[in-house]
Amino acid sequence: MKMQLPIIFYINGAATQLASYNWYDDGTKYSAERADGSGYVYKGNVIYEKATGGSLSLDCVLTTGGRIVANKNSSGTITGYTVYHHITDHLGSVRAITNANTGTVVETSDYLPFGTRWSQTSGSSSATITDATNRWRYSGKEEQKALDSALQLIDYGARMYDPTIVRWMSTDPLAEKYYPVGPYVYCAGNPVNVIDIDGGMVDSSNWKPDERGNLIAEHGDDANTLSAFLNISQTYARL
């Protein structure tokens, strides 16, 4: 499958660059940089922060249950490490983050169905808490606004997703084979019941369960294929 990956994002077609990306030939992201050259470099699950001059320092290490963050002083020197646990819901979205050293809840999140973070007001008994160092929220994927606040995108791996307009930022490379499914449609329009692992559509009409039992929509999947897979009516499959 040919990836649909961005190289450079500009703001509203103007000359102002928001971010630029470099990728390995297999589609794995190597770096994400701001216009001044600063940003992040990715080495598997180890992520480095890149300074404007090109020097690298450890940012964090991703784990199956969260991340290990390098604590730095004002001069950028690493002074220690903090383990954070990411508590996810059945769709893989991060709903709470706790400091493993103290047990303190450092972030809480709720989401609208298509991924926009829903912030509770301070008057709520469960006011939203934000961890400024965290970039992983909806679907457990990395947000890109750390590069520029105008870049409200989520990186799924094969494509970028914009939860504000509820669309992928690039087309499905196999869209011409599956006319009933729009080339920019996210999760077949049903993000409450299905999830997308990496934004890459596979030429398959079989719904596959993940480790939590959620049915994962793959390329060409819709109410017709779901009804056949579960042996239920198409009317019920659309609910």
Secondary structure, 3 states (H helix, E strand, C coil): CCCCCCCEEECCCCCCEEEEEEECCCCCEEEEECCCCCEEEEECCEEEEECCCCCEEEEEEEECCEEEEEEECCCCCEEEEEEEEEEECCCCCEEEEEECCCCCEEEECCECCCCCECCCCCCCCCCCCCCCCCCECHHHCEECCCCCCCCCCEECCCCEEECCCCEECCCCCCHHHCCCCCCCCCHHHCCCCEECCCCCCCECCCCEECCCCCEECCECCCHHHHHHHHCCCHHHHCC
